Amino acid sequence: MKITWNDLIVKFEHLDPKRLTEDWTWLIGDNMKPIIISSIGDMFLSDMKGEIYWLNVGEGKFELVAKDNIEFSEKLKSEEISNEWFMFDLVNEIKNSGLELSKGKLFVIKESQS
């Protein structure tokens, strides 16, 4: 099954950006603006200087990935980097299982109850 950009990101324009980041201010501070949210929940954020950061919510890591939008756009063209950031294989498995990404929702993997 072919993966599209719409499978990899979540539209969030209708949400309050501060609300999206409030649980992470202990790690990212309170001046970060979300620019992309991946379908698996990671965020790409911009600071006041225009630098782009990746918040990897699964690992609780926050790192600078590009000095500006131009560098970020160039990195997105790299299949290796994009796969690390957006986890193509995982999203493909989820899609192949029959799940579809609902508007404004993330893919959530629930642990089975034993």
Backbone hydrogen bonds, N-H to C=O, Kabsch-Sander energy under -0.5 kcal/mol:
donor,donor_aa,acceptor,acceptor_aa,energy
7,D,4,T,-1.4
8,L,4,T,-0.8
8,L,5,W,-0.9
9,I,5,W,-1.3
10,V,37,I,-2.6
15,L,12,F,-2.4
19,R,16,D,-0.5
20,L,16,D,-1.5
21,T,17,P,-1.2
22,E,18,K,-1.2
24,W,21,T,-2.1
25,T,22,E,-0.8
27,L,24,W,-2.0
28,I,24,W,-2.7
29,G,25,T,-1.9
33,K,46,S,-2.6
35,I,44,F,-3.5
36,I,44,F,-1.7
37,I,10,V,-0.5
38,S,42,D,-3.0
39,S,8,L,-2.2
41,G,38,S,-2.0
43,M,55,L,-1.9
44,F,36,I,-3.1
45,L,53,Y,-2.4
46,S,33,K,-2.6
47,D,51,E,-1.9
50,G,47,D,-1.5
52,I,66,A,-2.9
53,Y,45,L,-3.1
54,W,63,E,-3.0
55,L,43,M,-3.5
55,L,53,Y,-0.5
56,N,54,W,-0.8
56,N,61,K,-2.6
57,V,55,L,-1.1
60,G,56,N,-1.4
61,K,56,N,-1.8
63,E,54,W,-2.1
65,V,52,I,-2.9
66,A,52,I,-1.7
72,F,68,D,-2.2
73,S,69,N,-2.8
74,E,70,I,-2.0
75,K,71,E,-2.3
76,L,72,F,-2.0
77,K,73,S,-0.7
77,K,74,E,-0.8
78,S,75,K,-1.5
79,E,77,K,-0.6
82,S,78,S,-2.8
83,N,79,E,-2.4
84,E,80,E,-1.8
85,W,81,I,-2.5
86,F,82,S,-3.0
87,M,83,N,-2.0
91,V,87,M,-2.5
92,N,88,F,-2.8
93,E,89,D,-2.4
94,I,90,L,-2.5
95,K,91,V,-2.6
96,N,92,N,-2.8
97,S,93,E,-1.3
98,G,95,K,-1.8
99,L,94,I,-1.5
102,S,100,E,-0.6
105,K,102,S,-2.3
107,F,39,S,-3.5
110,K,108,V,-0.7
114,S,112,S,-0.6
